[in-house]
């Protein structure tokens, strides 16, 4: 028998403790509770990310038109990119190794453990590990890349989604979970610079296609939203105190919005232009395709960071759950989600 089910020595019922995970979990089942709203938001974002990932895979990997465009992106990288810049991109990517991944996991675990946030630590580490495992399984087993345009073998190797981008984006998401609410924007902004650079450099170095970067960002977003929905289900979320952070809007939200809108907008225009307008024999096709793919990769990384901040807006993962109050004739100031009358039992 749980502590909240045991009767007092005199036979009376024990009062419900509003700060416990049990109370918050049951309160989260109420239709309009804060936990319920956050959980619904995260579940919708998770499903939407999976659907978008399927659209990207179907459009750019399973169609001949999409494969020709991405082949042109890789060809344009060889003709348009200088050797010095390509070498710099490769050097940047070479820092992402198993050792650096272990260090990142240890840092996330250390931050969460020192703050005593064990559930958030598990969610942060789980976001990185689950995203990477899923990326490897999808890339090597499930999401094959059929050769629909008779391309050279080095262009048909499967790489959807990108493992490097998965690591960078998942570390950024994990850091957002374990840091305090007031530092979330700064942490995401700084880590987003690295994640965006990794995604763009994978295309510049010829290691991945634009669809690989888009798929990795969407995969991590789906995993993180799924784990956040679990946290909300267990009552680990609460409304944050209303505070304004003008510096965060100036130095984080503003630049990320510019990169996201500019990258996705320019990339989409160049994608349509190079995929459907230009003649396949046009010598400008590889260059424009490369520029469009590079812009899409950078814009997707910035958009992922903005979506994370938007989904967690006014959501404090540290605060104690706020008691849910019913509205109506049965509601009282202390009632919470449970009626106090003896003839209203929870079945």
C-alpha positions as CSV (number, residue, x, y, z in Angstrom):
1,X,0.0,0.0,0.0
2,X,1.3,3.4,-1.0
3,X,1.8,6.1,1.7
4,X,-1.1,8.2,0.4
5,X,-3.4,5.2,0.8
6,X,-2.6,4.5,4.4
7,X,-5.0,5.8,7.0
8,X,-4.0,7.8,10.1
9,X,-3.9,6.0,13.4
10,X,-7.4,7.4,14.3
11,X,-8.8,5.9,11.0
12,X,-9.1,9.2,9.1
13,X,-7.7,9.7,5.6
14,X,-4.3,11.3,5.1
15,X,-4.3,14.7,3.3
16,X,-2.9,14.7,-0.2
17,X,0.6,16.2,-0.5
18,X,0.6,18.6,-3.5
19,X,4.3,18.6,-4.0
20,X,4.7,14.8,-4.6
21,X,5.3,13.2,-8.0
22,X,2.2,11.0,-7.4
23,X,-0.1,14.1,-7.0
24,X,1.4,15.8,-10.0
25,X,1.1,12.7,-12.2
26,X,-2.6,12.2,-11.3
27,X,-3.2,15.9,-11.7
28,X,-1.5,15.7,-15.1
29,X,-4.4,13.5,-16.3
30,X,-6.8,16.4,-15.8
31,X,-8.0,17.9,-19.0
32,X,-6.6,21.4,-18.5
33,X,-3.7,20.9,-16.2
34,X,-0.3,22.4,-17.0
35,X,1.3,19.0,-17.2
36,X,-1.4,17.7,-19.5
37,X,-1.0,20.7,-21.9
38,X,2.8,20.3,-22.0
39,X,2.5,16.6,-22.6
40,X,0.0,17.1,-25.4
41,X,2.3,19.7,-27.0
42,X,5.3,17.4,-26.8
43,X,3.4,14.4,-28.2
44,X,2.2,16.5,-31.2
45,X,5.8,17.8,-31.8
46,X,7.1,14.3,-31.7
47,X,4.6,13.0,-34.2
48,X,5.1,16.0,-36.4
49,X,8.9,15.5,-36.5
50,X,8.5,11.9,-37.4
51,X,6.1,12.8,-40.3
52,X,8.4,15.5,-41.6
53,X,11.3,13.1,-41.4
54,X,9.3,10.6,-43.5
55,X,8.6,13.4,-46.0
56,X,12.2,14.4,-46.3
57,X,13.3,10.7,-46.8
58,X,10.6,10.0,-49.4
59,X,11.2,13.2,-51.3
60,X,15.0,13.4,-51.4
61,X,16.0,9.7,-51.0
62,X,13.3,7.6,-52.7
63,X,12.8,9.7,-55.8
64,X,15.0,10.0,-58.8
65,X,14.6,13.8,-58.9
66,X,15.7,14.1,-55.2
67,X,18.7,11.9,-55.8
68,X,19.8,13.9,-58.8
69,X,19.6,17.1,-56.9
70,X,21.6,15.8,-53.9
71,X,24.2,14.3,-56.3
72,X,24.5,17.8,-57.8
73,X,25.0,19.1,-54.3
74,X,28.0,16.8,-53.8
75,X,29.3,17.6,-57.3
76,X,28.9,21.3,-56.7
77,X,30.9,21.0,-53.5
78,X,33.8,19.7,-55.6
79,X,33.6,22.4,-58.2
80,X,32.7,25.4,-56.0
81,X,34.4,24.8,-52.7
82,X,38.0,25.8,-52.3
83,X,40.4,23.2,-51.0
84,X,41.3,25.2,-48.0
85,X,37.7,25.5,-46.9
86,X,37.0,21.9,-47.5
87,X,40.1,21.0,-45.4
88,X,38.9,23.2,-42.6
89,X,35.5,21.5,-42.7
90,X,37.1,18.1,-42.5
91,X,39.2,19.2,-39.5
92,X,36.2,20.4,-37.7
93,X,34.3,17.1,-38.2
94,X,37.3,15.1,-37.1
95,X,36.9,16.4,-33.6
96,X,33.6,14.5,-33.3
97,X,34.8,11.1,-32.1
98,X,33.7,8.4,-29.7
99,X,35.9,10.0,-27.1
100,X,34.3,13.5,-27.5
101,X,30.9,11.9,-27.3
102,X,31.8,10.2,-24.0
103,X,33.1,13.5,-22.7
104,X,29.8,15.2,-23.7
105,X,27.8,12.6,-21.9
106,X,29.9,12.9,-18.8
107,X,29.5,16.7,-18.8
108,X,25.7,16.4,-19.1
109,X,25.6,13.8,-16.4
110,X,27.8,15.8,-14.1
111,X,25.7,19.0,-14.5
112,X,22.5,17.2,-13.8
113,X,23.9,15.1,-10.9
114,X,25.5,18.1,-9.2
115,X,22.2,19.9,-9.4
116,X,20.4,16.9,-8.0
117,X,18.1,16.6,-11.1
118,X,18.3,12.9,-11.7
119,X,15.3,12.6,-13.9
120,X,16.5,15.4,-16.1
121,X,20.0,13.8,-16.2
122,X,18.4,10.5,-17.4
123,X,16.4,12.4,-20.0
124,X,19.4,14.4,-21.3
125,X,21.7,11.3,-21.5
126,X,18.8,9.3,-23.0
127,X,18.3,12.0,-25.7
128,X,21.9,11.6,-26.9
129,X,22.1,7.8,-26.7
130,X,18.7,7.0,-28.0
131,X,19.1,9.5,-30.9
132,X,22.5,8.0,-31.9
133,X,21.3,4.4,-31.6
134,X,18.2,5.1,-33.7
135,X,20.3,7.0,-36.3
136,X,22.7,4.1,-36.7
137,X,19.8,1.6,-37.0
138,X,17.9,3.7,-39.5
139,X,21.0,4.4,-41.5
140,X,22.4,0.9,-41.6
141,X,19.3,-1.3,-41.6
142,X,15.9,0.4,-42.3
143,X,16.3,3.5,-44.4
144,X,18.2,2.3,-47.5
145,X,19.2,4.5,-50.3
146,X,18.2,2.8,-53.6
147,X,20.2,3.7,-56.7
148,X,17.5,5.3,-59.0
149,X,19.7,7.4,-61.3
150,X,22.7,5.0,-61.8
151,X,25.1,7.2,-59.9
152,X,28.7,6.2,-59.1
153,X,29.1,3.9,-56.0
154,X,30.5,6.7,-53.8
155,X,27.3,8.7,-54.3
156,X,24.9,5.9,-53.4
157,X,26.3,5.0,-50.0
158,X,23.5,5.3,-47.4
159,X,24.0,8.1,-44.8
160,X,20.4,9.0,-43.8
161,X,20.3,10.4,-41.1
162,X,23.7,12.0,-40.4
163,X,25.4,10.6,-37.3
164,X,27.6,13.7,-36.8
165,X,24.6,16.0,-36.9
166,X,22.7,13.7,-34.6
167,X,25.5,13.9,-32.0
168,X,25.8,17.7,-32.2
169,X,22.0,18.4,-32.1
170,X,21.3,15.9,-29.3
171,X,24.0,17.3,-27.1
172,X,22.5,20.7,-27.6
173,X,19.0,19.3,-26.6
174,X,20.5,17.5,-23.6
175,X,22.2,20.6,-22.3
176,X,18.9,22.5,-22.5
177,X,17.3,19.9,-20.2
178,X,19.9,19.9,-17.4
179,X,20.8,23.6,-17.1
180,X,18.6,26.0,-15.0
181,X,15.7,27.7,-16.6
182,X,17.3,31.1,-16.6
183,X,20.4,29.8,-18.4
184,X,18.5,27.7,-21.0
185,X,18.5,30.3,-23.7
186,X,22.2,31.1,-23.3
187,X,23.2,27.4,-23.3
188,X,21.1,26.6,-26.4
189,X,22.4,29.6,-28.2
190,X,26.0,28.8,-27.6
191,X,25.6,25.1,-28.4
192,X,23.5,25.9,-31.4
193,X,26.5,27.6,-33.0
194,X,28.4,24.3,-32.8
195,X,25.5,22.2,-34.0
196,X,24.7,24.5,-37.0
197,X,28.4,24.4,-38.0
198,X,28.6,20.7,-37.8
199,X,25.5,20.2,-40.0
200,X,26.8,22.7,-42.6
201,X,30.3,21.3,-42.5
202,X,29.1,17.8,-43.2
203,X,27.7,19.0,-46.5
204,X,30.8,21.2,-47.2
205,X,33.1,18.3,-46.6
206,X,31.1,16.0,-48.8
207,X,30.4,13.6,-45.9
208,X,26.6,13.9,-46.0
209,X,23.8,15.1,-48.1
210,X,21.3,17.9,-47.1
211,X,18.6,15.3,-46.4
212,X,20.9,13.6,-44.0
213,X,21.2,16.8,-41.9
214,X,17.5,17.5,-42.0
215,X,16.7,13.9,-41.0
216,X,19.1,14.0,-38.1
217,X,17.6,17.3,-36.7
218,X,14.1,15.9,-37.0
219,X,15.1,12.6,-35.4
220,X,16.6,14.3,-32.4
221,X,13.6,16.6,-32.0
222,X,11.3,13.6,-32.0
223,X,13.3,11.7,-29.4
224,X,13.6,14.8,-27.1
225,X,9.9,15.6,-27.4
226,X,9.1,12.0,-26.5
227,X,11.2,12.0,-23.4
228,X,9.8,15.4,-22.4
229,X,6.3,14.0,-22.7
230,X,7.3,11.3,-20.3
231,X,8.6,13.9,-17.9
232,X,5.4,15.8,-18.1
233,X,3.4,12.6,-17.5
234,X,5.3,12.1,-14.3
235,X,4.6,15.7,-13.2
236,X,8.2,17.0,-13.7
237,X,7.2,20.2,-15.4
238,X,5.8,23.4,-13.9
239,X,5.0,26.9,-15.2
240,X,8.0,29.2,-15.0
241,X,7.9,32.5,-13.3
242,X,7.1,35.2,-15.8
243,X,10.4,37.0,-16.5
244,X,11.7,38.8,-19.5
245,X,15.1,38.1,-20.8
246,X,15.8,40.9,-23.4
247,X,19.5,39.9,-23.9
248,X,18.4,36.4,-24.8
249,X,16.0,37.8,-27.4
250,X,18.7,40.0,-28.8
251,X,21.7,37.6,-28.9
252,X,20.0,34.2,-29.1
253,X,16.5,34.3,-30.6
254,X,17.2,37.1,-33.1
255,X,20.3,35.5,-34.7
256,X,18.8,32.0,-34.7
257,X,15.7,33.3,-36.4
258,X,17.7,35.0,-39.1
259,X,19.7,31.9,-39.8
260,X,16.6,29.7,-39.8
261,X,14.5,31.9,-42.0
262,X,17.3,32.9,-44.3
263,X,18.7,29.4,-44.6
264,X,15.5,27.6,-45.1
265,X,14.1,30.3,-47.3
266,X,17.1,30.6,-49.6
267,X,17.7,26.9,-49.6
268,X,14.1,26.2,-50.7
269,X,14.3,28.8,-53.5
270,X,17.6,27.4,-54.8
271,X,16.3,23.8,-54.4
272,X,13.2,24.5,-56.5
273,X,15.3,26.5,-59.0
274,X,18.0,23.8,-59.4
275,X,15.7,20.8,-59.2
276,X,12.8,21.8,-61.5
277,X,13.8,25.0,-63.4
278,X,17.4,24.5,-64.7
279,X,18.4,22.2,-67.4
280,X,20.2,19.1,-66.0
281,X,23.0,19.9,-68.4
282,X,23.4,23.5,-67.2
283,X,26.9,24.1,-65.8
284,X,25.5,26.3,-63.0
285,X,23.3,23.5,-61.6
286,X,25.9,21.9,-59.3
287,X,26.9,25.3,-57.9
288,X,23.4,26.4,-57.2
289,X,22.4,23.0,-55.8
290,X,25.4,23.1,-53.4
291,X,24.5,26.6,-52.2
292,X,20.9,25.5,-51.6
293,X,21.9,22.3,-49.8
294,X,24.4,24.2,-47.6
295,X,21.7,26.8,-46.7
296,X,19.2,24.2,-45.9
297,X,21.6,22.4,-43.6
298,X,22.4,25.6,-41.7
299,X,18.8,26.7,-41.5
300,X,17.6,23.3,-40.3
301,X,20.0,23.4,-37.3
302,X,18.9,26.9,-36.3
303,X,15.2,25.9,-36.7
304,X,15.7,22.9,-34.4
305,X,17.2,25.1,-31.7
306,X,14.3,27.6,-32.1
307,X,11.7,24.8,-31.9
308,X,13.3,23.5,-28.7
309,X,13.1,26.9,-27.1
310,X,9.6,27.4,-28.3
311,X,8.3,24.1,-27.0
312,X,9.9,24.8,-23.6
313,X,8.7,28.4,-23.4
314,X,7.5,29.2,-19.9
315,X,8.2,25.5,-18.9
316,X,10.4,25.1,-15.9
317,X,11.8,21.6,-15.5
318,X,13.2,22.4,-12.0
319,X,10.2,23.9,-10.2
320,X,7.9,21.9,-7.9
321,X,4.6,21.0,-9.6
322,X,1.8,23.5,-9.0
323,X,-1.4,22.1,-7.5
324,X,-4.1,21.8,-10.1
325,X,-7.4,23.5,-9.2
326,X,-10.8,22.5,-10.6
327,X,-13.2,25.0,-11.9
328,X,-16.9,24.5,-11.1
329,X,-19.1,24.0,-8.1
330,X,-16.9,21.3,-6.6
331,X,-13.7,23.3,-6.7
332,X,-12.2,24.8,-3.6
333,X,-9.0,26.7,-3.1
334,X,-7.3,23.6,-1.7
335,X,-9.1,20.9,-3.6
336,X,-6.6,20.2,-6.3
337,X,-7.7,17.6,-8.9
338,X,-9.5,15.5,-6.2
339,X,-12.9,16.2,-4.7
340,X,-13.1,16.3,-0.9
341,X,-16.6,14.9,-0.6
342,X,-16.8,11.3,0.5
343,X,-19.3,10.4,-2.2
344,X,-17.0,11.4,-5.0
345,X,-14.4,8.6,-5.2
346,X,-11.8,8.0,-7.8
347,X,-12.5,4.8,-9.6
